[in-house]
Structures are given as structure tokens and as C-alpha cells.
Amino acid sequence: MSPAKAMKQGYETWTVSGITRRLERGQKLIIKGWCKPGQSVSDHTPAVCLVVMRLPAGELLSPACSGNPRRALENYRQRWTIETLFANLKTKGFNMEDTHMTDQDKLSTLLSVLALAAALSVKTGAAMAWLQPIPVKKHRRKA
């Protein structure tokens, strides 16, 4: 079904990049009303609230939520922190999956110890970056 046929009478189809064309870095925008994202919108597509933020690097972050849009970015930040923690624990350095543990008590203890180790690693990295900042290269990215 083409987007023109999926669009209901009296409604317009907009792109996120079109709506946020003038959004400056660090600014956020809560799109008023309910949106139905996607190219072919049907009656079964859930309506969501959209919040868009232009990140410092210039990219757009656009979480969709069914709850309070004013809390969407904070909720996404918390979720992303948890996702990053689990990614680091599973494969990026701590290799928790390599243990092949199945005992829930032992796994719970291991998870607690690894979460503490990850937190200490982050704190140590932040302290080191404060003592000796990471140099910025000519292309404006950190070395």
C-alpha cells in the first residue's frame, strides 16, 4: 500500500528530518498530538508521542513513547545505560557469557560482582579523563 493510500483524509505525512530541519544541537522538540510512524500506516498501527533531540554530534534521536512525552528522553537515557551495561558485561570486555553458568544463585552473585566492577571501571575512566583529558584530533573527534 502506498503512503498516499495509507494517509487518511485531512492528515499530512511528515518526515522527522523535515520537522526538525531548524532544530539546533542540544535542542529538543515534543511533537504535539499522536503520531503513527511508518511508511504504510494502517488502522492497526499504534499511535505514539514523538520526542526529537538533536545530539551534540548533529544526529537526531527520536524515541517514540506511549506515556508522558516529557519523560521520554530521561526514560530512554536510563534504558540505554542499562543496555550498555549488559552489552559490556556480555561481550565487550567482561565476557559473562563465556562462563556458561546456569545456576541462578551463582549467576546472581556473578552479575552483582561484574556490575560493581563495571561501575568501578567507569568511575576510574572518568577520573583518568579528568586528570588527563583525551586529546581531540584535527577532525574534532577524540583520539
N, C-alpha and C positions, 0 to 999 in steps of 0.2 A: 504494500500500500504506500503510495507516495505521501510525502509530508503535506501536500496541498489537500489531499482527500482526508487525511487524518485530522487536519485542523478543523475545528468547529466554526460555525458561522459566527462572526463578530470577534474572533480571537486572532491574535497575531503570533507568529513564530519568531522568536528572537534567539540569537546565539549569546552565550556568556561573554565571549570576546567582544561582541558588538555592544552589549550593555555596559561593559567595563572599560571601554575604549579610553576614557578620560580618568580612570582611577589611578592615582599616584601610588608609588611604592609605600607600603605600610598602611594604606587606607583600606577600609572595609566598607562593604555595601550589603545591606539586607534588602533583598528584593521583596517588595510588598506583595502580599497575596500568595496564593498557592500556585505552584508550577507543576507541569507534567513534563519532566525531562525526557529526551529521546527524540529520535528522528521520526518514528511512526508511533504516534500517541493514540492509544485506544481507550475505551471506557474502563479497561482493567488496569491501566497504568495508574499507580498511586500518586496522589498529589502531595508535594513536599514543599517545604520552605527552602529557599536557597540563600546562602550567605557567601559572599565572594570577598577575598582579600588578595591584594597584590603583594606578594612577598618581596623582601628586600632585593632578591636577585632578579625581580621583574616577572616571575611566573605567577600564574593565577592559582589560588587554592579555593575550591568551591565545594564545601561539604553541603550535602542535602540532609535535611532533618525533618522529622515529623513532629518534633516538640517545639520548645521555645527557641526561636532563631537567635536570640541574643546570647544564648549559652552554647550555640553550636560550635564556635571556634574553640572555646575552652574545653568542651567535651571532646572535640577532635584532638586537641593537644594532649589531653590525658590518655586517650586511646592510643595515639601514636607513640607516646612514651612507653606504654605497656608493650605495644607491638615491637618496638625497638629493643626493649629489654629481652623479650622472648627470642627475637632473632639473634641477638648476641649470645644468649645462653645456649641456643640450639646449635648454631653452626659457625658463628663469627668469633671464634676465639675460645669459648668455654667448652664447646663440643659436648653438651649434656647428652645428646642423643647417642653418642658413642658408648655410653655406659650400658645401654640395653637393659636398664633396670625396669622391673615390673612391680616390685613390692612397693605398695603405696606409702608405707611409713618411711622406708629408706628414701624413696623418691621425694617425699615431702621435706625430709631433712636435707637432702642434696640441693633441692630447689632453694631452700632458705639460705644455705651456705653460699650458693652461687649468686643469689640476689644480693647478699651482703658484699661479696667480692666484686660484683659489678658496680655497686654503689661506691665502694671504696676506689675502684678504678676510675670512675667518672670524677670523683672528688679530687683524686690525685692529678688527673689530667687537667682539670680546671685550675688547680693550684699551680701546676707547671706552666700552663699557658699564661697565667697572671705574672709569674716570676720571669718567664722568658717567652714573650709573645711569638706566635708563629709568624714568620715573615710573609709579607704579601708580595707576590711576583708582579712583573710588569703587566700581565693580563688581568690584574686585580683579584686573583684567586690566591688563597693561602697555599704555601709550599707544601 
